């Protein structure tokens, strides 16, 4: 089997997993009852529909990209660079935190099958300085990329991941000493003056036919002066309000907005639900992610951001919408242009 498929947890790692209140009858469970598909839907009919050519699923002209020198990204305020989909670099308290890096052409176990990045390889692991913390939300291919991890691992000082995900990382040659794994509501002082708590999400995991042997999560990042919510993947759930009550208000919430479908409404949010999740979290600014790079559903490529923008405007929600690679600096530079409207 190709190494990109990863490895399932075993030994002491599996023993710890079995102690989790979120692991029952051999797999991790969501807090709320969650169906992978609506009644009557099948994977065969979904795949048949997915392979049909649909106007608007891919941009016809190049999407605008900003090439920022990542070595020079620094600010007294929290800053980030979005690389499309759910990959981004956060700078907090002078520390570099890289979230779910996927720099391969395709989010797939093999690079000759799967949807291809709209923008190509504008950024690569070679563009990065040393990473103080690599933050992983779950083990799906569009969030945990084997090739990116292998190229980055020698320059990463610490890794935070959900329970079980460390098995993949160790199999790929990552030093076990730098890996910390978390259950929901567990946290740690990740870096000087930066505390991170793993919080629940409503999703699933797995890199093959076996699902939910590793956990999926969101994160709360806290410094002395700022709070940031890293959403990972999640269907809409009351847990957003719970997190907002416990940790909010947030200066910025990064929330999935894309790859939804009427056939799987409980494991990904519709754009309108994404905006509501930001409200539930008490976020001062919301940034939609999980769009703008890959086609993993049937909707048009810019449908997520169009719908999120419209809903946010109707509810007076503050949205930031940077181009790929464009710096976002809290309180100083929060891009709001509707750049996707100029792309055919």
C-alpha positions in Angstrom: 0.0 0.0 0.0 1.2 3.5 -0.8 2.5 5.4 2.2 0.2 8.3 1.5 -2.7 6.2 2.8 -1.2 6.4 6.3 -1.5 4.0 9.2 -4.3 3.3 11.7 -3.6 3.8 15.4 -2.5 0.8 17.5 -0.6 -0.1 20.7 -0.5 2.7 23.4 -2.0 5.2 21.0 -5.1 2.9 20.5 -5.3 2.3 24.2 -5.6 6.1 24.8 -8.2 6.4 22.1 -10.3 3.7 23.7 -10.4 5.8 26.9 -12.0 8.7 25.1 -15.7 9.4 25.9 -16.1 10.2 22.2 -15.0 6.7 21.1 -17.7 4.1 21.3 -18.1 0.6 19.7 -14.9 0.9 17.8 -15.1 4.4 16.3 -15.3 8.0 17.1 -18.8 9.6 17.3 -20.1 13.1 16.9 -21.8 14.8 19.8 -25.1 14.9 17.9 -26.5 12.0 15.8 -25.0 12.5 12.4 -25.8 10.8 9.1 -23.2 10.7 6.3 -25.9 10.8 3.6 -29.6 11.7 3.5 -32.1 8.9 3.2 -32.2 7.5 -0.3 -28.8 8.8 -1.4 -26.1 6.3 -2.4 -22.4 6.7 -3.1 -22.9 5.2 -6.6 -25.5 7.9 -7.6 -23.4 10.6 -6.0 -20.3 9.6 -8.0 -22.2 9.3 -11.2 -23.5 12.8 -10.7 -20.1 14.2 -9.6 -18.3 13.1 -12.8 -20.8 14.9 -15.0 -19.5 18.1 -16.6 -21.3 21.1 -15.0 -20.8 24.8 -16.1 -19.2 26.9 -13.4 -17.6 24.2 -11.3 -14.1 25.3 -12.4 -13.0 28.9 -13.1 -12.4 29.4 -16.8 -9.8 32.2 -16.2 -6.9 32.2 -13.7 -7.9 33.3 -10.2 -5.8 36.2 -8.8 -3.0 35.1 -6.4 -0.6 37.3 -4.4 2.9 35.9 -3.8 3.9 37.1 -0.4 7.4 36.5 1.1 6.5 34.3 4.0 9.9 34.9 5.6 9.1 38.6 6.1 5.5 38.2 7.4 5.5 39.7 10.8 3.3 42.1 12.7 2.4 43.2 16.2 -1.1 42.1 15.4 -2.2 38.6 14.5 -1.8 38.0 10.8 -2.5 35.2 8.3 -1.9 34.1 4.7 -4.5 31.9 3.1 -3.3 29.4 0.5 -6.8 28.4 -0.7 -9.1 25.7 0.7 -8.3 25.2 4.4 -4.5 25.8 4.4 -3.2 29.0 6.0 -0.3 30.4 8.0 -1.0 32.3 11.2 1.4 34.5 12.9 0.6 35.0 16.6 2.9 36.5 19.2 5.7 36.3 16.6 5.2 32.5 16.2 4.3 30.8 12.9 1.4 28.4 13.0 0.6 26.4 9.8 -2.8 24.9 9.5 -3.7 21.9 7.4 -1.0 22.3 4.7 -2.0 20.9 1.3 0.5 22.0 -1.4 0.1 19.1 -3.8 -1.7 19.5 -7.1 -4.5 17.2 -5.9 -6.0 16.2 -2.5 -5.6 12.5 -3.3 -3.4 9.5 -2.3 -2.0 9.5 -5.8 -1.3 12.6 -7.9 -2.7 11.4 -11.2 -6.3 11.1 -9.9 -8.5 13.7 -8.4 -9.5 17.4 -8.7 -6.6 19.7 -9.5 -5.8 23.0 -7.7 -7.3 26.0 -9.5 -4.2 28.1 -9.0 -1.5 25.4 -9.4 1.5 25.4 -7.1 1.9 29.1 -6.4 3.1 28.2 -2.9 5.2 25.2 -1.9 6.9 23.9 1.2 10.1 25.5 0.0 8.6 28.9 0.5 8.3 28.5 4.2 10.6 29.5 7.1 10.7 27.2 10.1 7.3 26.5 11.5 6.8 26.8 15.3 3.6 24.7 15.3 1.8 22.6 12.7 -1.9 22.4 13.5 -3.9 19.6 12.0 -7.7 19.3 12.2 -8.3 15.8 10.7 -6.9 13.2 8.4 -8.8 13.7 5.1 -6.6 14.2 2.0 -7.7 17.8 1.5 -6.4 18.6 5.0 -3.6 16.2 5.6 -1.3 15.9 2.6 1.4 13.3 2.7 3.8 15.0 0.3 3.5 18.4 2.1 4.2 16.8 5.5 7.2 14.9 4.2 8.7 18.1 2.8 7.9 20.2 5.8 8.7 17.8 8.7 12.4 18.8 9.1 11.3 22.5 9.7 8.4 21.9 12.1 9.1 22.3 15.8 5.8 21.0 17.2 2.6 19.3 15.9 -0.8 19.4 17.5 -3.3 16.9 16.0 -6.6 15.1 17.0 -6.4 11.7 18.7 -5.0 9.0 16.4 -3.6 11.3 13.6 -0.1 10.9 15.0 -0.1 7.3 13.6 0.0 8.7 10.1 2.7 11.2 11.0 5.0 8.7 12.6 4.6 6.3 9.7 5.8 9.2 7.5 8.9 9.7 9.5 7.9 12.6 11.8 9.7 12.6 15.1 7.2 11.3 17.7 8.6 13.6 20.3 7.2 16.7 18.6 3.6 15.3 18.2 0.9 16.0 20.7 -2.6 14.5 20.2 -5.8 15.9 21.8 -9.4 14.9 22.5 -12.2 17.4 22.5 -11.9 20.0 25.3 -8.3 19.2 26.0 -5.7 21.9 25.6 -2.1 23.0 26.3 0.2 25.9 26.3 1.4 25.3 22.7 3.9 28.1 22.5 4.9 31.0 24.7 1.8 33.0 25.5 -0.3 30.9 23.1 -2.8 28.4 24.5 -4.7 26.0 22.3 -7.8 24.0 23.1 -9.2 21.2 20.8 -13.0 21.7 20.5 -15.7 19.5 18.9 -16.6 19.5 15.2 -19.4 17.6 13.4 -17.6 15.6 10.7 -15.8 12.3 10.2 -12.4 10.9 9.4 -10.5 8.3 7.3 -8.2 8.0 4.4 -9.7 4.8 3.0 -12.7 2.6 3.5 -12.3 2.4 7.2 -13.7 5.5 8.9 -13.6 7.3 12.3 -10.6 5.6 13.8 -9.0 9.0 14.3 -10.7 12.1 15.7 -11.6 15.4 13.9 -11.5 18.7 15.7 -11.7 22.5 15.7 -9.4 24.7 17.8 -9.5 27.7 20.0 -6.3 29.8 20.0 -5.8 32.2 22.8 -3.1 34.8 23.5 -3.1 37.6 26.1 -5.0 39.9 23.8 -6.6 37.8 21.1 -8.8 34.8 20.4 -9.0 33.0 17.1 -11.2 30.0 16.1 -9.9 27.5 13.7 -12.9 25.6 12.4 -11.6 22.6 10.5 -14.5 20.8 8.8 -18.0 20.6 10.4 -21.6 20.5 9.7 -23.7 23.0 11.5 -24.3 22.2 15.2 -25.2 23.7 18.5 -21.6 23.2 19.6 -20.7 26.5 17.9 -22.9 28.4 20.4 -21.4 26.3 23.3 -17.8 27.2 22.2 -18.9 30.9 21.8 -20.3 30.9 25.3 -17.2 29.2 26.8 -14.5 31.0 24.9 -16.0 33.9 22.9 -16.0 36.6 21.7 -13.4 35.8 19.0 -11.4 38.3 17.0 -11.5 36.0 14.0 -13.3 32.8 13.1 -12.1 30.7 10.2 -15.0 28.6 9.1 -15.6 26.0 6.3 -17.6 27.3 3.4 -17.7 24.9 0.5 -17.9 21.3 -0.6 -21.5 21.1 0.7 -24.3 19.1 -1.0 -27.9 18.4 -0.3 -26.9 14.7 0.0 -24.6 15.3 3.0 -26.1 18.3 4.9 -24.9 17.2 8.3 -21.2 16.9 7.7 -20.6 20.2 5.8 -22.3 23.5 6.3 -24.3 25.4 3.7 -22.9 29.0 3.3 -25.8 30.5 5.2 -25.0 28.1 8.1 -21.4 29.2 8.0 -22.4 32.7 8.7 -24.7 31.6 11.5 -21.9 29.6 13.0 -19.8 32.8 13.1 -22.6 34.6 14.9 -22.9 31.7 17.4 -19.2 31.9 18.1 -19.5 35.6 18.8 -16.9 36.3 16.1 -16.1 40.0 15.4 -14.7 39.0 11.9 -15.5 35.8 10.0 -13.4 34.3 7.2 -14.8 31.7 4.9 -12.4 28.9 3.9 -12.6 25.4 2.4 -13.3 26.9 -1.1 -11.3 28.5 -3.9 -8.9 25.7 -4.7 -10.5 22.3 -5.3 -13.7 20.8 -6.6 -15.0 18.3 -4.1 -18.7 18.8 -4.6 -21.2 19.6 -7.3 -21.7 23.3 -6.6 -20.2 26.1 -8.8 -16.7 27.1 -7.6 -17.8 30.6 -6.4 -21.2 29.6 -5.1 -20.0 29.3 -1.5 -18.5 32.8 -1.2 -21.3 34.4 -3.1 -23.9 32.9 -0.8 -21.9 33.6 2.3 -21.3 37.2 1.3 -25.0 37.8 0.7 -26.0 36.2 4.0 -23.4 38.1 5.9 -24.5 41.4 4.3 -28.1 40.8 5.2 -27.2 40.1 8.9 -24.5 42.8 9.1 -21.7 40.2 9.8 -18.2 41.4 9.2 -16.5 39.2 6.5 -12.9 39.2 5.3 -12.3 37.8 1.8 -8.6 37.9 0.9 -7.2 36.6 -2.3 -4.9 33.6 -2.0 -1.6 34.8 -0.6 -2.9 38.2 0.4 -2.0 39.2 4.0 -4.7 39.6 6.5 -3.8 41.6 9.6 -6.3 41.9 12.4 -7.5 45.5 13.0 -5.1 46.8 10.3 -5.8 45.1 7.0 -8.9 43.0 6.5 -9.5 42.6 2.7 -13.1 42.8 1.7 -13.0 42.9 -2.1 -15.3 40.6 -4.1 -12.3 39.6 -6.3 -14.0 36.3 -7.4 -16.6 38.2 -9.4 -14.0 39.2 -11.9 -13.1 35.6 -12.6 -15.1 33.8 -15.3 
